[in-house]
């Protein structure tokens, strides 16, 4: 749905950024489902990958939404 909004609002600068978030979230979701499957052995690497994706999203979102838009004042009025 977010892609339709970006396309409609001519807000293409966030398109690739959102695409990376979407792909990594799908990867993370697949890993979580794999970890939750009783038929598969638990893997610390999968758990670490899920944690890294989550942490990278927190850092990227914090940088994007707070540092650039608020602290540096680079945001637009609708942000």
N, C-alpha and C positions, 0 to 999 in steps of 0.2 A: 504494500500500500504506500509506503514511503516513497518508492520510486515514482509512482504516479504523481504524488505531490511535488516532488522535485521537478519532474518534467512539466507539470502544469504551471508551476511558479517560476520557470526559467532559472532554477537554482542549481545549475549543472555543476558548480564547483564542489558540491558535496556528494555528487553521484559516485565517484570512485571510492571515496572515503566510506560511504555507506555500503558499497559492494564488498569491500574488505571486511567490514563488520559483519555483514550477513554471512559471508562464506566462513569466516572463523567461528561464528556462532553455530552454524550448521555442523562444522567439524567438532566443536565442543559438545554439542548435543549428541552426536553420534558416539563420541567417546563415553559420555555419561551413560547412554543406553547400553553400551558394551560393558561398562563397569557394573551396571545393575543386573546384567544377565547372569543368572545362577550357573549357567552351563559354561561360562568362560571364567578362567582364573583371573584374579585381581592383578592388575598391573600398576606398579607405582609410576611408570612412565606415562601411562594414560592419565592418571590422576594429576601428575605434574603438568602435563599438557593442558588439561582443563584449567588448572590454576593459573598457568601462564597466560592463557587466552583471557581469562577473567581479569587478571591484573593489568594486562596490556590495554584492555578496553577501559578500565578505570583510569589509567594514566592518560590514554589518548583522549578520552572524553573530558577529563579534567583540564587537560591542556587546551583542547579545542573550545570548550564551552566557558571555562572560567578565565584562564590566563589570556588567551587571545581576545575573546569578546569583552571581558569585563576589565581586567587589569590593563591590557594594552589598548582597549577601546576600539578594536578593529571590527566589532560586531555591527550589524545593521539594526535598524529600529525594530524589526520583527523578531530579533533574537533576544 
